[in-house]
Amino acid sequence: MKTNFRKIASLVVISTFLFSCSNDPVIENNELSYLTSDKIEFGKYIANSIKSSNGISLFKDNKFKDQNEVLLTEVFNSLNIKNSEEFISPEIKKEGILECFVYNQEKMNSNFLNDLQILFVPIDDNIEKLEGVDINGNKITVNALTPSDKPMLFIDQHGKFEFQKNMKLFNEELKKRGLDYKLTNNVSSKSTAVDFNKIDSIKLSDVEEPWFKGNPEIYAIVFNFDKNFNDPSVPPLRVLQMPYIKKKDVLYTPEQPFVFWNEHTRNAATMIIMEEDSGFDYAAVINIVVQAIGTGVTLGTGDVVWTPFVVNTVTSVLDAIKGSWSQDSDDEIDQYYIIRKENVTQLKKGASNNASITYSFETL
């Protein structure tokens, strides 16, 4: 009986989907919706699949703990859904990798199945209403300004997996331009020592991510500044992912290498910590950083000369990033203008007083 019901329900959703050809945003009460018609039908399909498969038990699984992101294809496989591709339009696919996370997981039980909401994560951080469907496939809106107390399944296309893809593209762009770090170019033999700084601990006061977007995607740009910037042997920047940072006010101890001194011609580096959002143009940000650092051709020596230059460079980079993209441009977390070969054992705040880090110098 359940199989017949599932087939009938799928046919109803398919027929609705096929007759819903428009991908134009939905207008309700003269307000523009960020959900397209194909996403609404896709949400209905997901709701019906969860309901007919008693899928609520899946979302209580430990892999969803702490709003951990899971590929939507993995969810479909767990629910034994075979025809999900029929409901993913080309427009949806183009937007990004489909993933999901659970909010209020502790309320994901059979008693709360009727309260389950399936919401699509918006691009805009400052939106006032979230949109999606309830377990019965009815379109709903939810207040984005106040965290909800209901169990929610968020569908996201700008989360962890899209971030990883974008970081790969970022590094590919660096490689294409010959700006990627090649440590072997600066080390004459395997016996040569490698000097580096590693982040021993880090804590953020704010991760610059609203509650309805799940965990943040934190990364850092570490760059060299030098009067010999145009020398091909002095690559300008390194991009680091920080996937372990999930919440504010939590001390993480990653022991992550972040400055390799063999790549630098001065004993100082600069680091900008950012939170990635959608709509980010990685080729453009490389241009911004390269252009900003390139202004340092007349550098002298010492902190008196370095500090104003580095501050101006970082300010130029951040101003350009914030002014060049949509409402969801990447968020500034903090900046460390000058990092040296040294051990910092007490938490050191960045210039914006958001990040706090300790780091150590090592030789291998």
C-alpha distance (Angstrom), angle and dihedral (degrees) to the residues before:
residue distance angle dihedral
M1 . . .
K2 3.79 . .
T3 3.83 90.1 .
N4 3.80 91.9 52.8
F5 3.79 91.1 47.8
R6 3.78 90.8 50.1
K7 3.81 91.7 50.9
I8 3.79 92.4 47.5
A9 3.80 92.0 46.7
S10 3.80 91.0 48.5
L11 3.81 91.2 50.3
V12 3.80 90.6 51.6
V13 3.80 91.6 50.7
I14 3.81 92.5 44.0
S15 3.80 92.6 50.9
T16 3.78 90.5 48.9
F17 3.79 90.5 48.1
L18 3.79 94.7 49.0
F19 3.78 92.4 52.0
S20 3.79 91.1 47.7
C21 3.80 98.2 78.6
S22 3.77 99.2 152.2
N23 3.80 120.3 94.8
D24 3.78 92.8 -171.1
P25 3.81 117.0 128.2
V26 3.78 114.1 -93.5
I27 3.82 116.8 -111.1
E28 3.80 115.9 -148.4
N29 3.79 123.0 177.1
N30 3.82 88.1 -11.1
E31 3.81 90.3 -60.1
L32 3.80 120.4 123.0
S33 3.80 112.9 -119.8
Y34 3.80 120.8 -146.7
L35 3.81 89.2 -146.1
T36 3.79 116.6 91.6
S37 3.79 119.5 -147.3
D38 3.80 92.4 -106.3
K39 3.81 90.6 55.2
I40 3.79 90.8 50.9
E41 3.80 90.3 53.4
F42 3.79 90.3 45.2
G43 3.81 89.3 52.3
K44 3.81 90.1 51.2
Y45 3.79 89.9 51.7
I46 3.81 92.0 51.3
A47 3.81 91.3 47.4
N48 3.80 92.4 50.5
S49 3.82 91.5 46.8
I50 3.81 92.2 52.8
K51 3.78 92.7 45.1
S52 3.81 97.6 46.3
S53 3.82 93.4 43.4
N54 3.82 95.1 44.0
G55 3.78 84.2 -122.3
I56 3.79 94.9 167.3
S57 3.82 89.5 96.7
L58 3.81 89.4 61.0
F59 3.79 92.8 61.3
K60 3.80 91.9 54.1
D61 3.81 87.6 64.3
N62 3.80 118.6 119.8
K63 3.81 91.7 -118.2
F64 3.81 87.9 73.6
K65 3.80 93.3 51.2
D66 3.81 116.9 128.6
Q67 3.81 91.5 12.9
N68 3.77 90.9 -65.5
E69 3.79 112.7 -178.6
V70 3.81 119.1 -117.4
L71 3.80 128.0 -173.9
L72 3.78 110.9 -104.9
T73 3.81 89.8 -134.3
E74 3.81 87.8 61.8
V75 3.81 89.9 54.0
F76 3.79 91.4 49.3
N77 3.80 90.7 50.3
S78 3.81 90.9 50.4
L79 3.81 89.8 51.7
N80 3.83 90.0 47.3
I81 3.81 90.5 -120.6
K82 3.78 108.8 163.0
N83 3.80 105.0 174.5
S84 3.80 101.5 48.3
E85 3.82 92.3 120.3
E86 3.81 89.0 68.9
F87 3.78 88.7 67.7
I88 3.80 98.6 47.2
S89 3.79 107.4 87.2
P90 3.82 122.5 -154.0
E91 3.82 88.2 -109.5
I92 3.81 91.3 56.6
K93 3.80 92.0 47.0
K94 3.79 92.1 52.0
E95 3.79 92.9 56.0
G96 3.80 95.7 67.5
I97 3.79 146.4 -75.4
L98 3.82 111.9 -39.2
E99 3.78 113.2 -124.1
C100 3.78 136.6 148.5
F101 3.78 142.8 -152.1
V102 3.79 134.6 -167.4
Y103 3.81 123.6 -120.3
N104 3.82 119.0 -160.8
Q105 3.79 90.7 12.8
E106 3.80 91.6 173.6
K107 3.81 87.2 69.3
M108 3.79 93.8 52.9
N109 3.80 100.4 111.0
S110 3.79 136.8 115.7
N111 3.80 92.1 -91.4
F112 3.78 90.2 58.9
L113 3.80 97.5 45.1
N114 3.80 90.5 102.9
D115 3.81 89.7 54.1
L116 3.80 95.7 50.6
Q117 3.79 114.0 124.0
I118 3.80 124.3 -162.5
L119 3.79 109.2 -153.1
F120 3.79 134.5 179.2
V121 3.79 116.2 -133.0
P122 3.84 109.6 -121.2
I123 3.78 124.1 -136.4
D124 3.81 94.2 -129.0
D125 3.83 115.3 80.4
N126 3.81 90.5 -159.7
I127 3.79 98.5 54.3
E128 3.82 117.2 132.7
K129 3.81 100.1 -152.9
L130 3.79 131.5 45.0
E131 3.78 119.1 -151.6
G132 3.78 136.4 -151.3
V133 3.79 141.5 100.0
D134 3.78 137.1 -72.6
I135 3.81 124.0 -123.4
N136 3.81 89.5 -84.1
G137 3.79 93.3 54.3
N138 3.80 96.8 -106.3
K139 3.81 114.9 144.5
I140 3.81 112.4 -111.5
T141 3.80 140.0 179.3
V142 3.80 124.4 -146.1
N143 3.81 130.7 -163.0
A144 3.80 106.7 -101.8
L145 3.80 94.3 -168.1
T146 3.82 95.5 67.3
P147 3.83 124.4 46.7
S148 3.80 110.3 -113.5
D149 3.80 126.4 -122.8
K150 3.82 93.1 -148.0
P151 3.80 126.7 95.4
M152 3.79 109.7 -98.3
L153 3.76 137.5 -171.9
F154 3.81 109.4 -156.6
I155 3.80 120.3 -157.3
D156 3.80 109.9 -152.3
Q157 3.80 134.2 -179.4
H158 3.79 97.7 178.6
G159 3.80 100.4 55.4
K160 3.79 138.6 100.3
F161 3.78 99.2 -43.6
E162 3.79 94.7 45.5
F163 3.82 87.7 47.1
Q164 3.81 91.2 53.9
K165 3.79 90.0 49.8
N166 3.80 90.9 49.4
M167 3.81 92.8 49.1
K168 3.79 88.5 52.8
L169 3.81 89.8 51.1
F170 3.80 89.7 48.1
N171 3.80 91.9 55.2
E172 3.80 91.7 43.1
E173 3.80 88.4 54.6
L174 3.81 89.7 51.4
K175 3.79 90.5 49.7
K176 3.80 92.3 47.8
R177 3.80 89.7 55.2
G178 3.79 93.6 44.0
L179 3.79 91.0 -115.2
D180 3.80 97.6 116.0
Y181 3.77 118.4 112.6
K182 3.79 114.6 -103.4
L183 3.75 104.7 -175.4
T184 3.79 92.6 -172.5
N185 3.82 89.5 64.0
N186 3.79 89.4 63.6
V187 3.79 98.1 39.5
S188 3.79 114.7 71.2
S189 3.80 97.5 -157.8
K190 3.78 143.0 -0.3
S191 3.79 88.6 -101.4
T192 3.82 92.6 61.0
A193 3.78 113.2 106.4
V194 3.80 119.6 -114.7
D195 3.81 116.6 -141.9
F196 3.78 117.9 -157.1
N197 3.79 144.7 155.5
K198 3.80 120.0 -130.9
I199 3.78 130.3 -162.5
D200 3.79 106.1 -118.1
S201 3.80 95.9 -179.7
I202 3.78 138.2 -0.1
K203 3.80 136.0 -177.9
L204 3.80 129.9 -179.2
S205 3.80 123.7 -153.8
D206 3.80 89.6 -156.3
V207 3.80 129.5 15.5
E208 3.83 92.5 -162.8
E209 3.82 92.5 -129.3
P210 3.84 123.5 121.3
W211 3.82 118.7 -128.9
F212 3.80 93.9 -106.2
K213 3.81 93.6 59.0
G214 3.78 97.0 62.3
N215 3.77 120.8 -144.7
P216 3.81 119.9 5.1
E217 3.80 124.9 -112.7
I218 3.80 103.5 -132.5
Y219 3.78 123.5 -171.8
A220 3.79 137.6 161.8
I221 3.79 134.7 -141.9
V222 3.80 111.2 -147.9
F223 3.77 115.4 -172.1
N224 3.75 142.6 178.3
F225 3.79 121.4 -128.4
D226 3.75 120.2 -160.2
K227 3.78 143.0 141.4
N228 3.82 86.2 -117.2
F229 3.79 91.0 58.8
N230 3.81 93.6 130.6
D231 3.80 91.3 57.8
P232 3.85 105.7 110.6
S233 3.80 89.9 -137.9
V234 3.81 90.4 64.2
P235 3.83 106.3 70.3
P236 3.80 111.1 -162.3
L237 3.78 106.2 -138.1
R238 3.78 151.9 12.5
V239 3.81 125.0 -155.2
L240 3.81 118.2 -145.0
Q241 3.78 128.3 -168.1
M242 3.80 117.2 -143.7
P243 3.83 101.3 -167.3
Y244 3.79 93.1 157.5
I245 3.82 92.1 71.4
K246 3.81 106.8 91.9
K247 3.79 107.5 144.6
K248 3.77 139.8 30.7
D249 3.80 121.9 -108.3
V250 3.81 92.8 23.4
L251 3.80 119.3 122.9
Y252 3.81 110.9 -133.2
T253 3.81 122.3 -167.2
P254 3.82 105.8 -160.0
E255 3.84 102.4 152.7
Q256 3.81 85.8 -145.1
P257 3.83 118.3 173.0
F258 3.78 108.1 -130.3
V259 3.83 109.4 160.0
F260 3.81 120.6 45.7
W261 3.76 105.0 -167.5
N262 3.81 94.4 -159.5
E263 3.80 85.1 70.8
H264 3.82 93.4 56.1
T265 3.76 131.9 74.8
R266 3.80 94.5 -161.3
N267 3.78 127.3 50.3
A268 3.79 92.9 -114.7
A269 3.80 137.7 72.6
T270 3.81 137.2 -176.4
M271 3.81 128.1 -133.2
I272 3.82 129.9 -164.6
I273 3.82 116.4 -168.9
M274 3.81 115.6 -153.1
E275 3.81 140.5 176.2
E276 3.79 112.4 -134.1
D277 3.79 122.1 -131.2
S278 3.77 131.4 173.8
G279 3.78 125.6 -76.2
F280 3.79 93.6 43.6
D281 3.80 116.9 157.1
Y282 3.80 105.9 -150.5
A283 3.79 95.8 -176.3
A284 3.80 88.6 54.9
V285 3.81 95.0 49.4
I286 3.80 89.8 53.0
N287 3.80 88.7 53.5
I288 3.80 90.0 49.8
V289 3.81 94.5 50.9
V290 3.80 94.4 43.0
Q291 3.80 92.3 48.6
A292 3.81 92.5 46.6
I293 3.78 94.6 47.8
G294 3.80 90.6 44.7
T295 3.78 90.5 67.1
G296 3.80 88.9 72.6
V297 3.80 96.7 79.9
T298 3.80 93.1 116.7
L299 3.81 96.1 51.3
G300 3.74 118.9 145.8
T301 3.78 124.3 -167.3
G302 3.78 136.6 -80.6
D303 3.80 134.9 41.2
V304 3.81 93.7 -77.1
V305 3.81 88.6 66.2
W306 3.79 98.8 30.6
T307 3.78 99.9 51.1
P308 3.84 100.4 59.5
F309 3.80 90.5 44.4
V310 3.80 94.0 50.2
V311 3.80 93.0 44.9
N312 3.80 90.6 50.8
T313 3.80 91.2 46.2
V314 3.82 94.1 51.5
T315 3.81 91.4 44.3
S316 3.81 90.6 52.1
V317 3.79 91.7 49.5
L318 3.81 94.2 48.9
D319 3.80 94.3 43.7
A320 3.78 91.1 51.4
I321 3.82 93.5 47.1
K322 3.79 92.9 49.1
G323 3.78 93.5 46.1
S324 3.78 99.8 43.8
W325 3.79 105.2 62.2
S326 3.78 144.4 47.3
Q327 3.79 128.6 -78.3
D328 3.81 88.5 -72.3
S329 3.80 99.4 58.6
D330 3.78 116.4 147.0
D331 3.79 116.1 -75.6
E332 3.78 123.8 -122.6
I333 3.81 111.5 -122.9
D334 3.81 102.2 174.6
Q335 3.79 146.7 -50.2
Y336 3.78 134.6 -128.4
Y337 3.77 105.1 -162.2
I338 3.80 99.7 -170.1
I339 3.82 124.9 22.5
R340 3.79 118.4 178.4
K341 3.78 139.4 -169.8
E342 3.77 96.3 -85.5
N343 3.77 146.0 103.1
V344 3.80 116.0 -99.1
T345 3.79 106.5 -171.5
Q346 3.81 98.9 168.1
L347 3.81 118.4 68.4
K348 3.78 107.2 -90.2
K349 3.79 118.4 -155.0
G350 3.77 122.6 -137.8
A351 3.78 123.8 -124.3
S352 3.82 91.9 -88.8
N353 3.82 93.9 46.6
N354 3.81 91.6 -125.1
A355 3.80 102.5 103.6
S356 3.78 125.3 51.9
I357 3.80 120.0 -169.7
T358 3.78 143.5 170.1
Y359 3.76 120.2 -157.3
S360 3.78 140.0 175.4
F361 3.78 137.9 -151.3
E362 3.80 118.4 -124.5
T363 3.79 138.9 173.8
L364 3.79 123.4 -148.3
